[in-house]
Structure formats: structure tokens, C-alpha cells
């Protein structure tokens, strides 16, 4: 039978990642780490200078976990790829990630698909795209950004020349 790592194991993995000097990729897909696990991983991101690829898909991460990850992306991060697909980050979590993109200069790939966030996701990503010069891939598949969010992204793409891959289907 399937068993997930859960929050306690995520905390242990995060603590080990803080001191590990060689770990470059961490895949915690479908482990129900929730906000507490995401907060622990966010702390590890702040101190691990080697982690470049992080997959947190399908982990019941909500607003607070997304905010912690956004904060980590602002403070210090070597992450070039972040997958937060199929969580529940909400408008505030999306805004925290979008705000991080204003200052983050290393993240090149971001997947926020299937978080079912509304127009705020499109608007905050659009604002980030106006100033971010490194993000090349953005996946917002199956959200609810609608016309308002889509229009904002379209306007941002007029000034952003680095985003080469975008997935907005069913948004």
C-alpha cells in the first residue's frame, strides 16, 4: 500500500538538506507535507547553496507554505526549477511567489499549475514578468486566472523578452 512521507519526515529531509553540500535535486512529489513541511523545506532553501531543482507537486501545501517558499526565494536561493503543481497555495501564496520573482535572479522554471488560483495569480505573475529577466518557463495550467489575469500576462509579455515557454491552457 502507498504511504507518504508526511510532515515529520519532510522536516527531517529539510534539516538534512540544510547541511548537505552536494544535493542538487529534491523530489518530494505526493508526500502530504503540508504547510509545516513546506516551511521546513523553505528554511533549508535559505541555507543550502546547491539545491537547484525542487519538486513539491501534490503535497497539500497551502497559503502559509507558499509564503514561506516565497520568502526563501527572496532571501537566498540557488533554485532554478520549482514545481508547486497541484497544491492549494491560494491568492496570497501566489502573490508571495510572484513578489519573490521581483528580486530572485536565478529561478528559470516555475510550475504553479492546478492550484485553482483566480485572477490574482495572473496579475501577480504579470507584475513579476515585467521586471524578472531570468524566468524562461512558466506553467499556470488549469487555474482560474480568466480574462483579467490573462490580459495582464499578455501585457507583461510585451516587455518581457526572456519567457520562452508558457502554459496557460484551462486558465
N, C-alpha and C positions, 0 to 999 in steps of 0.2 A: 504494500500500500504506500501511497505517496505521503511523505512528511516534509514539511517545510522547516527551514532553519528557525524562523521566528525571531522575536526581538532580542532575547538574551544571546543567541548565537551571533546575531548581527553586531551586537555590542562587542563581543569577543573578537570577531573578524575586524571590526573597526580599530580596536586597540592594537591588534597585531599589525594592521596596516600602517599605523602611526609610526612604528619603529622599523618597519621593513624598508630597506633601501633598494630593493630590486623589483618589487611588484609594480607592473605597469598596467595590468588589466584585471578588473574585478567584475565578475558576472554573478549577481545575486538575483537573477530573474526568478520570479514567482516564489518568494520566500516569506511573505507576510511580515515584513519587518516593521511596517507601520511608521508613524511619526517618530517614535523613540529610536528605532533602528536607523532611520534616515538622519536624525540628529547626530547619532554616534558616528555614522559614516561621514557626515559633514565635518565633524571635528577632525577626523582622520585626513580628509582632503586638505585641511588647512596646514597640516604638518608634513604630509607625505609629498615630497617633491618629485616623485617618479610616476605616480598613478596618472595615466593618460586616458584610459578607457574605463568608463563606469556604466554598467547596465543595471538599473533598478526597476526594470519593467515588471508590472503586476505585483506590487508589494504593499498595497493598501496605504500608500503614502498620501497624506492629506496636506492641508494648508501649512501646518507648523513644520512638517518635514521639508516641504518645498521651500519655505522661508529660510530654514537652516542651510539648505543646499545653496540657495541664492546668496546667502551671506558668505558662505565658504568660497563661492566663485568670485566674490568681491574682494575678499581678504587676500587669498593666495590660492593658486591652483595651477597644476600642470595639466589638468584635464583638457583633452582636445575633443573627446566624444562623451556625451552624456545622454543616456536613454532613460526617460521617465514615463515611457508609454504605459497606458492602462493603469493609471493611479487616479486619485481624486484630489488633485492639487488646488482646485478652485481658482476663482478670480485673484484672490490675494496671493496665492502661491505662484500663479502665473506672473503676476506683477513683480514678485520678488526675483524670479528668474530673469524676467525682462530687464529689470533695473540692474541686475548683475552684468548683463550684456553691455551696458553703457561703459563699464570700466574694465571688464575682462578682456584680455588681449590674446588669449590662447585657444579658447573653445571654438572649434571649427564645425562641429556637428552636434545638433540638438534635436532630440525627438521628444515631443510633447503630445504625440498622437493619442487619441482615445482617452482624454481626460475630461471630455464633455464640458469644457470651459466656454463661456459665452464670448460676446464681442470684446470684452476686456483683454482676452488673450491676443486677439488680432491687433488691437490698439497698442498694447504694451510691446508686442514684438515689433510692430511698425516703428515705434519710437526708438527702440534699440537698433533696428536696422539702419536708421538714419545716421547713427554715429559709430556703429560697430564696423570695423574694417577687416575682420578675420573670419566671421561665421560664413561658411560656404554651403552648409546643408541645414535646412530647417524642415521638420516634419510636423505638421499640425493636423494630419488626417483625422477625420471623424471627431471634430469638436463642433462647437456651435457659434463660430465667430460671425457668421452671417454677412450681410451686405456691409454693415458698418465696419467690422473688423477686416473684411476682405478689401474694402476700399482703402482703408488705412495702410494695409500692406502694399497694395498696388502703388499708392503714392510714395511710400518709402522706397520701393524698388526703382523709382525714377532717380534717386540719389545714391543708392547702394549699388556698387558695381562688382561686389565680390560674391554675393549669394548666387550660386550657380544651380543649386538643387533645392527645390521647394515642393512639398507635397501638401496640398490643401483640399484634396478631394473629400467630399462629405462634410465640409466645414461650413 
